Amino acid sequence: MSEAHIRRRREVVLELKRRDLDCLLVTHPANWFYLTGFTGEAGVLVVSKDGSTLITDGRFTAQAKEEAPGIHVELQKGTVVVSAGEWLKRRRMRRVGFDPGQWTVAQWKAWRKASGSVCRGIEAPGIVERLRTRKDAQELAVMRKAAILAGEVLEGVLHLVRPGIRESEIAGEIEYQMKKRGASGPSFETIVASGKRAALPHGRPTAKRLRKNELVVLDLGAILGNYCSDITRTVHVGRASRRIRTLYGAVQKAQEAAVAAVKAGVTCGDVDAAARDVLKKEGLDAYFVHSTGHGLGLEVHEEPRVARGQAIRLEPGNVITIEPGVYVEGVGGIRIEDDVAVRFHGSEILTRVRRDLIEL
């Protein structure tokens, strides 16, 4: 049994005591993996001061016993939420914490019926997610490798970025190279957007062929050891015009300012403002249409959000993306993104790919 998993469950139990809860229902796969090491995709984990029980179906019971030693595994009967309700009712768990954001209305009604009047559901969102925001040394080591892998893949496909190749061909090669280098898969569907389509912040790859004198946004991430990376670089096919160079320079300065602002104790809103202020001075703030970044870890989008007005303060162990961009309809878009770990003193950029304008 992993010492990290034991420590994390102890922290959950301490929070349950503070909230006067008998147990916590964990229904999100990333959360039960974080607490137990179980990688199955179906189940409910019950965490209490008396131990933890994983309720799952016959497809995953053997897997659960192997991956999560020390966790009692219960075979579900009927749907998993009904099984959880009946199991809690038998053990007379009265104050049951749950995350309402992880339940459908139908699941909630079924659980209430199965648990009867014995159990009372108490909303307790974000308990595990808040723990997940603070990565330990082992997690950071894995995330560093995932970030380096993604960067190597990006650099390895740049030779393909040329007139005539389809966006989908580049995306396919990116995801193939990730797996070839040991990743279990992409953190998200790879983004390759060229020409006018580069003005779409989440422009998925199409059969469009690249042309000369176009911007190409490459946004990709790899899952390695269950942890995600996320990197974006924007390149230009052919020699860039003065206008493109000016736009690129502004985004690069905005990203540098936001990265420099990342340190423990600084609010996420202040990091966002550091990037936004640079683009405002350049007269480009209206073309920056998303937040500066987001948390990264077992999922590609986690807390904390690095966005306008966010009062949450960064802590050592947080890993966030810094990804300002400008998107000009009819022209294209430019985004530069890196993964940044918050340290006790300053920060560490995990992704290691050049950030100046690459002309191909």
C-alpha positions in Angstrom: 0.0 0.0 0.0 1.4 3.4 -1.0 2.3 5.7 1.9 1.1 8.6 -0.1 -2.4 7.0 -0.5 -2.6 6.4 3.3 -1.5 10.0 4.0 -4.1 11.4 1.6 -6.9 9.3 3.2 -5.9 10.5 6.6 -6.2 14.1 5.5 -9.7 13.4 4.2 -10.6 11.8 7.5 -9.4 14.9 9.4 -11.6 17.1 7.1 -14.5 14.8 7.8 -14.0 15.3 11.6 -13.9 19.1 11.1 -17.2 18.9 9.2 -18.8 16.3 11.6 -19.3 13.9 8.8 -19.3 10.1 9.2 -18.0 9.4 5.7 -17.3 10.8 2.3 -18.7 9.3 -1.0 -16.0 9.6 -3.7 -17.6 9.1 -7.1 -15.0 10.7 -9.5 -12.4 8.3 -10.9 -9.5 10.8 -10.6 -10.3 11.2 -6.9 -10.5 7.6 -6.0 -7.3 6.9 -7.9 -5.6 9.7 -5.9 -6.8 8.2 -2.6 -6.3 4.5 -3.4 -4.4 3.8 -6.7 -7.4 2.1 -8.2 -7.6 2.9 -12.0 -11.0 1.3 -12.8 -13.7 3.5 -14.3 -16.7 2.4 -12.3 -17.4 2.4 -8.5 -17.9 4.4 -5.4 -15.3 4.9 -2.7 -16.5 5.4 0.9 -13.9 7.0 3.1 -14.5 7.0 6.9 -12.5 7.0 10.1 -13.0 3.2 10.3 -11.4 2.6 6.9 -12.2 2.8 3.3 -14.5 0.6 1.1 -14.6 0.5 -2.7 -17.9 -0.6 -4.1 -17.6 -1.7 -7.7 -18.9 -4.3 -10.2 -17.5 -7.7 -11.2 -15.4 -6.2 -14.0 -13.2 -4.4 -11.5 -13.1 -6.3 -8.2 -10.0 -8.3 -8.9 -8.3 -5.2 -10.3 -9.3 -3.2 -7.2 -7.8 -5.8 -4.8 -4.6 -5.8 -6.8 -4.2 -2.0 -7.2 -5.6 -0.9 -3.8 -4.4 -3.2 -1.1 -5.8 -2.3 2.3 -9.0 -1.1 0.8 -12.1 -3.3 1.4 -13.7 -4.2 -1.9 -17.4 -4.7 -2.0 -19.2 -6.3 -5.0 -22.1 -4.1 -6.0 -25.6 -5.5 -6.5 -27.7 -3.5 -8.9 -26.5 0.0 -9.8 -23.5 1.4 -7.9 -25.4 4.2 -6.3 -28.1 1.9 -5.0 -25.5 -0.5 -3.7 -23.7 2.4 -2.0 -27.0 3.6 -0.4 -27.8 0.1 0.9 -24.3 -0.5 2.2 -24.3 2.8 4.1 -27.8 2.1 5.5 -26.6 -1.2 6.9 -23.7 0.5 8.6 -26.0 3.3 9.9 -23.8 6.0 8.5 -25.9 9.1 9.3 -24.0 12.1 8.0 -22.7 11.3 4.5 -20.7 13.8 2.6 -20.9 13.9 -1.2 -20.0 16.2 -4.1 -23.2 17.4 -5.8 -21.3 18.3 -8.9 -20.5 14.7 -9.4 -24.0 13.3 -9.2 -26.9 13.4 -11.6 -30.4 14.1 -10.3 -31.4 10.5 -11.1 -28.4 9.1 -9.2 -29.2 11.3 -6.2 -32.8 10.2 -6.1 -31.8 6.5 -6.4 -29.3 6.9 -3.6 -31.8 8.6 -1.3 -34.3 5.9 -1.9 -31.8 3.1 -1.2 -30.2 4.7 1.9 -33.6 5.5 3.4 -34.1 7.8 6.4 -31.0 6.5 8.2 -28.5 8.5 6.0 -28.5 12.2 5.4 -26.6 13.5 2.4 -24.5 16.5 3.2 -23.0 18.6 0.4 -19.2 18.5 0.7 -17.7 19.5 -2.6 -14.0 19.8 -3.4 -12.5 18.0 -0.4 -10.3 15.7 -2.5 -9.8 18.2 -5.3 -8.2 20.7 -2.9 -5.7 18.1 -1.7 -4.9 17.3 -5.4 -3.9 20.9 -6.1 -0.8 20.4 -3.9 1.5 18.0 -5.7 4.2 16.2 -3.6 7.7 15.6 -4.8 6.8 12.2 -6.4 3.9 13.7 -8.4 6.1 16.7 -9.5 8.7 14.3 -10.8 6.1 12.4 -12.9 4.7 15.7 -14.2 8.1 17.0 -15.1 8.7 13.9 -17.2 5.2 14.2 -18.8 6.0 17.9 -19.7 9.4 17.0 -21.2 7.9 14.2 -23.2 5.2 16.5 -24.7 7.9 19.0 -25.6 10.0 16.4 -27.3 7.0 15.3 -29.3 6.2 18.8 -30.4 9.8 19.5 -31.5 9.9 16.1 -33.2 6.9 16.9 -35.5 7.9 20.4 -36.6 9.5 19.0 -39.7 6.1 18.0 -40.8 4.7 21.5 -40.7 4.8 22.5 -44.3 2.5 23.4 -47.1 0.3 20.6 -48.3 0.1 18.5 -45.2 -3.3 18.2 -43.5 -3.9 19.4 -39.9 -5.3 15.9 -39.1 -2.0 14.2 -40.3 0.0 16.3 -37.9 -2.3 15.6 -35.0 -2.2 11.9 -35.8 1.6 11.8 -35.8 1.7 13.8 -32.5 -0.5 11.3 -30.7 1.4 8.3 -32.3 4.7 9.8 -31.1 3.3 10.2 -27.6 2.5 6.6 -27.2 5.8 5.5 -28.9 7.6 7.5 -26.2 5.7 5.8 -23.4 2.6 7.9 -22.8 -0.7 6.2 -22.2 -2.4 8.7 -24.5 -3.1 12.4 -25.0 -4.3 14.6 -22.2 -7.0 15.9 -24.6 -7.7 15.9 -28.3 -4.7 17.4 -29.9 -5.3 20.9 -31.4 -3.8 21.7 -34.8 -5.3 24.9 -36.3 -3.9 26.7 -39.3 -4.5 29.9 -41.2 -7.8 31.6 -40.3 -8.7 28.6 -38.2 -5.9 29.5 -35.8 -8.2 32.2 -34.5 -10.3 29.4 -32.9 -8.8 28.9 -29.4 -9.9 25.2 -29.5 -9.7 24.6 -33.2 -9.7 20.8 -33.6 -7.7 19.4 -36.5 -9.5 19.0 -39.9 -8.7 17.8 -43.4 -7.5 21.4 -44.2 -4.1 21.5 -45.8 -1.5 23.9 -44.6 -0.5 26.8 -46.9 2.5 29.1 -47.1 2.4 32.3 -45.0 0.0 30.8 -42.3 0.1 30.6 -38.6 -0.3 27.1 -37.1 -1.3 26.6 -33.4 -0.1 23.3 -32.0 -1.6 22.5 -28.6 -0.9 19.0 -27.1 -0.5 17.1 -23.9 0.6 13.7 -22.9 -0.5 11.4 -20.0 2.4 9.8 -18.3 2.1 7.8 -15.1 -1.6 9.0 -14.9 -0.5 12.7 -14.9 -1.1 15.2 -17.7 1.0 17.8 -19.4 -0.1 20.6 -21.7 1.9 22.7 -24.1 1.2 25.1 -26.9 3.4 26.7 -29.5 2.5 28.7 -32.5 4.7 28.5 -35.6 4.6 30.2 -39.0 4.8 28.5 -42.4 7.2 30.8 -44.3 8.6 34.1 -43.2 6.3 36.0 -41.0 5.0 39.6 -41.8 5.8 42.5 -39.5 2.2 42.4 -38.2 2.5 38.7 -37.2 5.9 39.4 -35.6 4.3 42.3 -33.6 1.4 40.1 -32.4 3.7 37.3 -31.5 6.1 39.5 -29.6 3.1 40.9 -27.5 1.9 37.4 -26.6 5.5 36.3 -25.7 5.9 39.4 -23.4 2.5 38.6 -21.8 3.4 35.0 -21.2 6.8 36.1 -19.7 5.1 38.5 -17.4 2.6 36.0 -16.1 5.3 33.3 -15.6 7.4 35.9 -13.6 4.3 36.6 -11.4 4.0 32.9 -10.4 5.0 32.4 -6.8 3.6 31.2 -3.5 1.1 33.7 -2.0 0.2 35.5 -5.2 -3.5 35.3 -6.2 -4.4 33.6 -9.4 -6.2 36.8 -10.4 -2.9 38.7 -10.2 -1.1 36.2 -12.4 -3.9 36.6 -14.9 -3.7 40.4 -14.7 0.1 40.3 -15.4 -0.6 38.8 -18.8 -3.7 40.9 -19.5 -2.0 44.2 -18.6 0.8 43.6 -21.2 -1.8 42.9 -23.9 -3.8 45.9 -22.9 -0.8 48.2 -23.3 -0.3 46.7 -26.8 -4.0 47.4 -27.6 -4.7 43.7 -27.9 -6.7 42.9 -24.7 -9.9 42.6 -26.7 -8.3 39.7 -28.6 -7.5 37.7 -25.5 -10.7 35.8 -25.0 -9.9 33.2 -22.4 -8.3 32.9 -19.0 -4.5 32.9 -18.6 -4.4 29.3 -17.3 -5.6 26.4 -15.2 -4.5 23.8 -12.8 -2.9 20.6 -14.1 -2.5 17.1 -12.6 -4.4 13.9 -12.9 -6.8 15.9 -15.1 -5.9 18.4 -17.7 -8.2 21.0 -16.1 -8.1 21.2 -12.4 -8.1 23.9 -9.7 -6.9 26.5 -9.3 -8.2 28.6 -12.2 -5.8 31.3 -13.3 -8.4 33.8 -14.4 -9.6 37.4 -13.9 -10.6 38.2 -10.4 -9.7 34.8 -8.9 -8.7 35.4 -5.2 -7.3 31.9 -4.5 -3.6 32.2 -3.6 -1.0 30.0 -5.1 0.6 27.4 -2.9 3.8 25.3 -3.2 3.0 22.2 -5.1 0.4 23.8 -7.4 1.0 23.2 -11.1 -0.6 25.6 -13.5 -0.6 26.4 -17.2 0.3 29.9 -18.4 -1.2 30.3 -21.8 -2.2 33.9 -23.0 -3.2 34.3 -26.6 -4.5 36.7 -29.2 -7.1 35.7 -31.8 -7.8 37.9 -34.7 -10.7 36.8 -36.9 -9.7 36.4 -40.5 -6.0 36.5 -39.7 -5.3 33.7 -37.2 -4.3 33.2 -33.6 -1.2 33.0 -31.4 -0.9 31.2 -28.1 2.2 30.2 -26.1 1.7 27.8 -23.2 3.9 26.2 -20.6 3.4 24.2 -17.4 4.7 25.9 -14.3 5.1 24.4 -10.8 4.9 26.7 -7.8 7.8 26.2 -5.4 8.5 27.6 -1.9 10.7 30.1 -3.6 9.7 31.1 -7.1 8.6 28.6 -9.7 9.8 26.0 -12.1 8.9 25.8 -15.8 8.3 22.1 -16.5 8.0 22.4 -20.3 11.2 23.0 -22.2 10.7 24.2 -25.7 11.9 27.5 -27.2 9.3 30.3 -27.0 10.5 32.6 -29.8 8.7 32.7 -33.1 9.6 29.6 -35.2 9.4 30.1 -39.0 9.3 26.9 -41.0 
